[in-house]
Each structure stands twice: as structure tokens, then as C-alpha cells.
Amino acid sequence: MTVPARPRGAPAAKDRAPAPPGRRRGLRAALTVAVAVCAAAVAVVAGVGLVRSAGAGQPAKHGAAAGSAAAKSAIEGSGKAGPATGKAALPPLSPTQLAGQRVIYSYTGLTPPANLLRWIRAGKVAGVIFFSGNISSQAQLATVAAELDRANASPKNPLRHYPLLLMTDQEGGLVRRLPGAPDESERQIGETPHPAVAAKAAGRGAGQNLTGARLNVNLAPVLDVYRTPGDFDDQFGRSYSTSPHKVSYLGAAATAQNTDERPVTLDVPLATLRGTDEYPYRAAIRAGVKLVMVSWAIYPALDPGRPAGLSPAIVGGELRQRLGFTGVTITDALEAGALKAYGTTRHRATVAAGAGMDLILCSAQRPGQGYQARIALSKDYRHGSLDQAAFRAAVQRILALRASLRH
């Protein structure tokens, strides 16, 4: 599905380059790729299939990271070749550890805080997202990633054999956390005489760049189809084209509003959502996308009452049943202004999990935000407020994704 995507949310404008108004929107379509990402076709890197541009060749295999594509849109997508459908056998885990495997954490500054490292050693962390304020250079970030990996390898961690999901937004053009490739925006790639070649080069460049920093998930490229010149996606070069066919071939989605700041309702007819905005996602899912991001916009044609990422009708119905996605879902920024009516971090996390979201993205750059989400998920799991079988199935999907990133 489609819906504007924006650079990841909450964290300050400096993380947007030059920060577009907000993070992501409704059904965002952002193919998240790490390691060798090429705008929109499918390839396998370090065991993970990447969404890249059709016609782009197989990306070179790079040692440290694997890719994951996230499509930003009502149904934001991200993935690798071959959905993470295989169920990883769960080792004995406490409710707190099970809950932690559904949370992506963030922090402020260049050094990981002691509490985050402690939680990683204890098997209570699925991954970490990095913003510009966490990065001074590729080498510095690689050192941090190595520190996180060492913590994850602790004998006290029952999930030490599963790599952490270490992610960032490296879309290209104005939206980059790391200096370097890809230099071109999606719009620039879409306008080149040979876009598939340009997309392949951008994907390889991003993959090599993130691999050098020891990251394994890139929340890009965006699969939104922009509507008019100068709208949100087009203004920052975050969409390949106004053509859903071209976007499905290269990558992107829909409106100039930002759910990071306030609630957004996209009153798009159902036929348009399914015929235009979902088109790139169908192609990505067929290609084996493993990770899909669902944003916070409200789509009355699909669910008039809830943001996409809190809607069982959209997550379980439209994305999983209708479009056939079997991989991992991840929320947009949990601290987004669009969720103001949904109260605390704890409440938002449990509502999202109840709607079918697998990973909860806590990107306010405070480890305590992830802690609050974990505590709430653990409590509702123990008390049965969240279906325990569905909860464990979500963790199995996440672990299957992480296992695919081993190298």
C-alpha cells in the first residue's frame, strides 16, 4: 500500500538532512535494505533477500551485513529474498526476554549506554536503530556495532546465536545518516536514462557503506508513488516516479502530510489504494520481501478508526491475508505525534502488538522508551491480554529474520 514515507521519525530534524517535516506516514513503503541494497529488485546478501530494482544484477556479497528491505507506506515494506516464513525454534525464554525480542531500541550520543548493553547481554533486545547523532564516522559506528555484537554474544544471552538487527535510514540524496553512498536520491535515479543500472549502483554503494559500519538493515528504499511535483515525497527526492509500474520496478508513495507530527487521514478510494499504491508492494512481496514497515496514517477505506500500524484490518487483513506477506512487520516511530490519542509508550506498544505488528520501533533516542515497551509487552503476555501463541509466532518470525543475517 502506499502512503508517504518520511525519514525516520522522532529524532530531531538534524537527522533528516535537511529534515523533511517528519518521519513516515500512513501506509509507508520503505524497503529496508542493509548490506547490498539496490533500489527494488531482489537479491540475497549474507543470506538475506533484498528488494532491488528488477533487472538489476545480483549484488556482490559483502561480509558484515545482510540486507533487509522495508517498504514505507500504509504498508511499508522491507525485506529480503524469501520471506522470513521459517519458524525458528524458540529456546527457553522468560516473558521479559520474549518481549524484548520485539523491541528496537535507540539512544542519544556516540556511546551505547550501559543499561542498553546490559539488556542486550540478558537477551532482552531485538535490535538498535542509529541516527546522525549516534554517528561521527563509518569507523566509529563500526566500533559501536562491534561492541553491541560482543554484548549480544554473552553466555548469559539465550539468543546469542542470532545477530542483532542494527539499522539506519540510508535512502540516498538528502536522507542519509552515514556520509557516502548512495549519493543520488530515488527521484534522481528514476530520471536517469538507465534507472535499473543506477539503482543497482546505489544499492551496492549503500550495502558496502553499511557493511563497512557493521550494520545489517537499511530502512530503504522508499516505495511510495508521489502524486504531484513538490509534494512531500517529491520535495526531498524520496520517490522514484509517479508511475506505480516504475516504482514497483525501482521503488515508492502518496501524500505530503507527516504522521510524526500529528494524525493524518488519507481519504483515498479503496480502488486507488489497491490499484496504484499497493502495486509496488505486491511486486516486493513476490520478490521475497522479509520486513515491512506499517505507518501511522489512517485510511478510512481500509479502517476508519485506527492508524494503519494499530489496525488488525490492515496489518492482518490487507497486508497478510490479501497481499500474502508472511515476513516480519515493524512499526513506524512509536513516539510519533500521530499517536497522541493513544497515550503512553506502554499502551501504544501493546495496541500495536495486538494489531499484529511484530517489531516495535522505539526511536525517541532514549533507551527507557524501549524499556517501557518491553515491560508492557511482557505484562500483557503473562496476563494473557495478548494472545500468547500469536506473540510467540511473532518472535519466531523475528528470529528467522535475524538468523538469515548470519554470515
C-alpha positions as CSV (number, residue, x, y, z in Angstrom):
1,M,0.0,0.0,0.0
2,T,1.1,3.4,-0.4
3,V,1.4,6.4,1.7
4,P,4.1,8.8,2.2
5,A,7.2,7.8,3.8
6,R,9.5,10.1,5.6
7,P,12.9,9.8,7.2
8,R,12.5,8.0,10.5
9,G,10.6,9.9,12.9
10,A,11.0,11.3,16.1
11,P,14.6,12.2,16.4
12,A,15.4,15.7,15.7
13,A,15.5,17.5,12.5
14,K,19.2,17.2,12.2
15,D,18.6,13.5,11.5
16,R,16.7,14.3,8.3
17,A,19.1,16.1,6.1
18,P,17.6,18.7,5.7
19,A,14.9,17.2,7.8
20,P,11.7,16.7,5.9
21,P,8.8,17.6,8.2
22,G,8.6,14.2,9.8
23,R,9.3,10.6,9.8
24,R,6.9,8.4,8.0
25,R,3.3,8.4,7.1
26,G,0.4,6.1,6.8
27,L,1.0,3.0,4.9
28,R,4.5,3.8,4.1
29,A,6.5,1.9,1.6
30,A,10.1,1.8,2.5
31,L,12.1,-1.1,1.5
32,T,14.6,-1.5,4.1
33,V,17.8,-2.9,2.8
34,A,21.0,-3.5,4.5
35,V,24.2,-4.6,3.0
36,A,23.7,-4.7,-0.6
37,V,20.6,-2.8,-1.4
38,C,19.6,-1.9,-4.9
39,A,16.5,0.1,-5.2
40,A,14.0,-2.5,-6.0
41,A,14.7,-6.0,-7.2
42,V,15.5,-9.0,-5.2
43,A,18.9,-10.3,-4.3
44,V,20.4,-12.3,-1.5
45,V,23.2,-10.9,0.6
46,A,24.6,-12.7,3.6
47,G,21.6,-14.9,3.5
48,V,19.1,-12.1,3.3
49,G,17.0,-11.3,0.2
50,L,17.0,-7.6,-0.7
51,V,14.4,-5.7,-2.6
52,R,16.1,-4.1,-5.5
53,S,15.2,-2.9,-9.0
54,A,14.0,-5.5,-11.4
55,G,16.7,-6.1,-13.9
56,A,19.5,-5.1,-11.5
57,G,22.0,-7.8,-11.2
58,Q,22.9,-9.8,-8.1
59,P,24.6,-7.5,-5.6
60,A,28.1,-8.5,-4.5
61,K,28.2,-10.4,-1.3
62,H,29.7,-8.3,1.5
63,G,31.0,-9.8,4.6
64,A,29.5,-8.0,7.6
65,A,25.9,-7.2,6.8
66,A,22.9,-8.5,5.2
67,G,20.0,-6.7,3.7
68,S,16.5,-6.1,4.7
69,A,14.0,-4.1,2.7
70,A,11.4,-2.0,4.3
71,A,8.7,-0.6,2.2
72,K,7.4,2.7,3.6
73,S,3.8,3.2,3.0
74,A,0.5,2.3,4.6
75,I,2.1,-1.0,4.3
76,E,5.7,-0.1,4.5
77,G,7.7,-2.8,3.1
78,S,11.1,-4.1,3.7
79,G,12.6,-7.4,3.1
80,K,15.0,-9.9,1.7
81,A,14.7,-12.6,-0.8
82,G,12.4,-15.2,0.5
83,P,10.1,-14.1,3.3
84,A,11.0,-15.0,6.8
85,T,8.4,-17.6,7.0
86,G,10.5,-20.3,8.5
87,K,9.8,-20.7,12.2
88,A,12.9,-20.5,14.4
89,A,12.7,-22.9,17.3
90,L,12.4,-20.9,20.5
91,P,14.9,-21.7,23.3
92,P,13.5,-21.3,26.8
93,L,12.8,-17.6,27.3
94,S,11.2,-15.6,30.1
95,P,8.3,-13.4,29.3
96,T,10.6,-10.4,29.6
97,Q,13.1,-11.9,27.1
98,L,10.2,-12.8,24.7
99,A,9.0,-9.2,24.9
100,G,12.5,-7.8,24.4
101,Q,12.8,-9.7,21.2
102,R,10.0,-7.5,19.8
103,V,11.6,-4.1,20.6
104,I,14.1,-2.0,18.6
105,Y,15.9,0.5,20.9
106,S,17.6,3.8,20.4
107,Y,19.9,6.1,22.4
108,T,21.5,9.6,22.3
109,G,25.1,10.3,21.6
110,L,28.1,8.3,20.3
111,T,28.4,5.7,23.0
112,P,25.8,3.0,23.8
113,P,24.6,3.4,27.4
114,A,25.4,0.8,30.0
115,N,21.8,-0.2,30.5
116,L,21.3,-1.0,26.8
117,L,24.4,-3.2,26.8
118,R,23.2,-4.9,30.0
119,W,19.8,-5.6,28.4
120,I,21.5,-7.0,25.3
121,R,23.6,-9.4,27.3
122,A,20.4,-10.6,29.1
123,G,18.6,-11.4,25.8
124,K,16.1,-8.5,26.1
125,V,16.9,-6.6,22.8
126,A,16.0,-7.4,19.2
127,G,18.0,-4.5,17.7
128,V,19.1,-0.9,17.6
129,I,18.4,2.0,15.2
130,F,21.0,4.7,14.7
131,F,20.6,8.3,13.8
132,S,23.0,11.0,12.8
133,G,23.7,12.0,16.4
134,N,25.0,8.4,17.0
135,I,27.5,8.6,14.1
136,S,30.7,10.5,13.7
137,S,32.2,8.3,11.0
138,Q,31.9,4.9,9.5
139,A,34.7,3.6,11.6
140,Q,33.2,4.9,14.8
141,L,29.9,3.3,14.1
142,A,31.6,0.0,13.2
143,T,33.3,0.1,16.6
144,V,29.9,0.7,18.3
145,A,28.3,-2.1,16.3
146,A,31.2,-4.5,17.3
147,E,30.6,-3.5,21.0
148,L,26.9,-4.3,20.6
149,D,27.7,-7.6,18.9
150,R,30.0,-8.6,21.8
151,A,27.3,-7.9,24.3
152,N,24.9,-10.0,22.2
153,A,27.4,-12.9,22.3
154,S,27.3,-13.0,26.1
155,P,26.9,-16.6,27.5
156,K,24.0,-15.2,29.5
157,N,22.1,-14.4,26.4
158,P,20.0,-17.4,25.3
159,L,19.7,-15.8,21.8
160,R,23.4,-15.1,21.4
161,H,23.5,-17.0,18.1
162,Y,21.0,-14.6,16.5
163,P,22.6,-11.3,15.2
164,L,21.1,-8.1,16.4
165,L,19.1,-6.1,13.9
166,L,21.4,-3.0,13.6
167,M,19.6,-0.5,11.3
168,T,19.5,3.0,10.0
169,D,18.0,5.2,7.2
170,Q,20.4,5.4,4.2
171,E,18.0,6.2,1.4
172,G,20.3,8.4,-0.6
173,G,20.2,12.0,-1.6
174,L,19.1,14.2,1.3
175,V,18.1,11.3,3.5
176,R,21.4,9.7,4.8
177,R,22.7,9.0,8.3
178,L,26.1,8.0,7.1
179,P,28.3,10.1,4.8
180,G,28.8,8.5,1.4
181,A,26.8,6.2,-0.9
182,P,24.2,6.4,-2.2
183,D,24.7,9.9,-3.3
184,E,21.7,10.1,-5.6
185,S,18.1,10.4,-4.4
186,E,15.4,8.0,-5.6
187,R,14.0,10.8,-7.8
188,Q,17.4,11.3,-9.5
189,I,17.7,7.5,-10.0
190,G,14.3,7.3,-11.6
191,E,15.1,10.1,-14.0
192,T,18.3,8.7,-15.3
193,P,18.4,7.2,-18.8
194,H,19.2,3.8,-17.3
195,P,17.5,3.7,-13.9
196,A,18.0,0.0,-13.3
197,V,21.7,0.4,-13.7
198,A,21.7,3.5,-11.4
199,A,19.5,1.6,-8.8
200,K,21.9,-1.3,-8.8
201,A,24.9,1.0,-8.3
202,A,23.1,2.9,-5.5
203,G,22.2,-0.4,-3.8
204,R,25.7,-1.7,-3.9
205,G,27.0,1.6,-2.7
206,A,24.6,1.6,0.3
207,G,25.3,-2.0,1.0
208,Q,29.1,-1.5,1.0
209,N,28.7,1.6,3.1
210,L,26.5,0.0,5.8
211,T,28.6,-3.2,5.7
212,G,31.7,-1.1,6.5
213,A,29.8,0.2,9.5
214,R,28.8,-3.4,10.5
215,L,25.0,-2.6,10.1
216,N,22.7,-5.2,8.6
217,V,19.4,-3.4,8.0
218,N,18.8,-0.3,5.9
219,L,15.3,1.2,6.1
220,A,15.3,2.0,2.4
221,P,14.4,2.4,-0.4
222,V,11.0,4.1,-0.3
223,L,8.3,2.5,-2.5
224,D,6.0,5.5,-2.5
225,V,4.4,6.7,-5.7
226,Y,4.3,10.5,-5.4
227,R,1.2,12.3,-6.6
228,T,2.2,15.8,-7.7
229,P,5.6,17.6,-8.2
230,G,6.7,19.2,-5.0
231,D,4.6,17.0,-2.6
232,F,6.3,15.5,0.5
233,D,8.0,12.6,-1.3
234,D,9.0,14.6,-4.4
235,Q,10.2,17.6,-2.5
236,F,13.0,15.6,-0.9
237,G,13.5,13.2,-3.9
238,R,12.2,10.2,-1.9
239,S,10.1,8.7,-4.7
240,Y,11.2,7.2,-8.0
241,S,8.2,8.2,-10.0
242,T,4.5,9.0,-10.3
243,S,4.1,5.7,-12.1
244,P,3.3,2.7,-9.9
245,H,4.8,0.4,-12.5
246,K,8.1,2.3,-12.5
247,V,8.1,2.4,-8.7
248,S,7.5,-1.3,-8.5
249,Y,10.5,-1.6,-10.7
250,L,12.6,0.8,-8.7
251,G,10.8,1.8,-5.5
252,A,7.8,4.5,-3.5
253,A,4.1,6.5,-2.3
254,A,1.5,9.3,-1.6
255,T,0.8,12.5,0.4
256,A,2.5,15.5,1.7
257,Q,1.5,15.1,5.3
258,N,3.6,13.8,8.2
259,T,2.3,11.4,10.9
260,D,5.4,12.1,13.0
261,E,3.8,15.4,14.0
262,R,0.1,14.8,14.0
263,P,-2.7,12.4,13.0
264,V,-3.1,12.1,9.2
265,T,-6.1,10.8,7.4
266,L,-5.6,9.7,3.8
267,D,-9.1,9.6,2.3
268,V,-8.0,7.7,-0.8
269,P,-10.6,5.4,-2.5
270,L,-10.1,1.7,-2.0
271,A,-9.7,1.1,-5.7
272,T,-6.9,3.7,-5.9
273,L,-5.1,2.3,-2.8
274,R,-5.2,-1.2,-4.2
275,G,-4.6,-0.4,-7.8
276,T,-1.9,2.3,-7.5
277,D,-0.5,2.4,-4.0
278,E,-0.3,-1.3,-3.3
279,Y,1.1,-2.1,-6.7
280,P,4.8,-1.8,-5.7
281,Y,4.2,-3.8,-2.6
282,R,2.7,-6.7,-4.5
283,A,5.9,-6.8,-6.6
284,A,8.1,-6.5,-3.5
285,I,6.3,-9.3,-1.7
286,R,6.5,-11.6,-4.7
287,A,10.2,-10.8,-4.7
288,G,10.5,-12.1,-1.2
289,V,10.4,-9.0,1.0
290,K,11.1,-10.0,4.6
291,L,10.4,-6.8,6.5
292,V,7.5,-4.4,6.1
293,M,7.0,-1.2,7.9
294,V,3.5,0.0,8.5
295,S,3.0,3.7,9.3
296,W,0.5,5.7,11.3
297,A,-1.8,7.3,8.7
298,I,-5.5,6.5,8.9
299,Y,-7.0,5.0,5.7
300,P,-10.8,5.3,6.0
301,A,-11.3,2.9,3.0
302,L,-9.5,0.2,5.0
303,D,-10.1,1.1,8.6
304,P,-11.8,4.4,9.5
305,G,-11.0,4.2,13.2
306,R,-7.3,3.3,13.6
307,P,-3.9,4.3,12.2
308,A,-2.6,1.6,9.9
309,G,0.0,0.3,12.3
310,L,-2.6,-0.2,15.0
311,S,-5.2,-1.8,12.7
312,P,-5.8,-5.5,12.7
313,A,-7.8,-5.0,9.5
314,I,-4.7,-3.5,7.7
315,V,-1.9,-5.5,9.3
316,G,-3.6,-8.9,9.5
317,G,-6.2,-8.4,6.8
318,E,-4.8,-6.3,4.0
319,L,-1.1,-7.0,4.4
320,R,-1.0,-10.6,5.5
321,Q,-4.2,-12.1,4.1
322,R,-4.9,-10.0,1.0
323,L,-1.3,-9.3,-0.1
324,G,0.1,-12.5,1.3
325,F,3.0,-11.1,3.3
326,T,4.5,-13.7,5.6
327,G,7.6,-11.9,6.9
328,V,8.3,-9.5,9.8
329,T,6.3,-6.3,10.3
330,I,7.8,-3.3,12.1
331,T,6.0,-0.1,13.3
332,D,6.9,3.4,12.5
333,A,8.3,5.6,15.3
334,L,6.3,4.8,18.4
335,E,6.7,8.3,19.7
336,A,5.1,9.9,16.6
337,G,2.6,12.7,17.1
338,A,0.1,10.8,15.1
339,L,-0.4,8.5,18.2
340,K,-1.0,11.3,20.7
341,A,-4.5,10.0,21.3
342,Y,-3.1,6.6,22.2
343,G,-1.5,7.6,25.4
344,T,1.7,6.2,26.8
345,T,4.5,4.2,25.3
346,R,3.2,1.1,27.1
347,H,-0.3,1.5,25.7
348,R,0.9,2.1,22.2
349,A,3.2,-0.9,22.2
350,T,0.6,-3.3,23.4
351,V,-2.1,-2.0,20.9
352,A,0.4,-2.3,18.1
353,A,1.3,-5.8,19.1
354,G,-2.3,-6.7,19.4
355,A,-2.9,-5.4,15.9
356,G,-0.3,-7.9,14.6
357,M,2.9,-5.8,14.5
358,D,6.0,-7.9,15.2
359,L,8.7,-5.3,15.9
360,I,8.1,-2.1,17.9
361,L,10.3,0.7,16.9
362,C,11.3,2.9,19.8
363,S,13.2,5.7,18.1
364,A,12.9,8.6,20.6
365,Q,16.7,8.1,21.3
366,R,16.0,7.1,24.9
367,P,16.7,3.5,26.0
368,G,14.0,3.9,28.6
369,Q,11.3,4.2,25.9
370,G,12.2,0.7,24.7
371,Y,12.2,-0.5,28.3
372,Q,8.7,0.8,28.8
373,A,7.5,-1.0,25.7
374,R,9.2,-4.2,26.8
375,I,7.6,-4.1,30.3
376,A,4.2,-3.5,28.8
377,L,4.5,-6.4,26.3
378,S,5.8,-8.7,29.0
379,K,3.0,-7.9,31.4
380,D,0.3,-8.4,28.8
381,Y,1.8,-11.6,27.6
382,R,1.9,-13.0,31.1
383,H,-1.7,-12.0,31.8
384,G,-3.0,-13.2,28.5
385,S,-4.1,-9.8,27.3
386,L,-2.0,-10.5,24.2
387,D,-2.6,-13.9,22.6
388,Q,0.4,-16.0,23.7
389,A,0.5,-18.2,20.6
390,A,0.5,-15.1,18.3
391,F,3.1,-13.5,20.5
392,R,5.5,-16.4,20.2
393,A,4.8,-16.7,16.5
394,A,5.9,-13.1,16.1
395,V,9.1,-13.8,18.0
396,Q,9.7,-16.8,15.7
397,R,9.4,-14.7,12.6
398,I,11.8,-12.1,14.1
399,L,14.4,-14.8,14.9
400,A,14.1,-16.3,11.5
401,L,14.9,-12.9,10.0
402,R,17.8,-12.5,12.4
403,A,19.1,-16.0,11.6
404,S,19.1,-15.1,7.9
405,L,21.6,-12.3,8.6
406,R,24.3,-14.6,9.9
407,H,27.5,-14.5,8.0
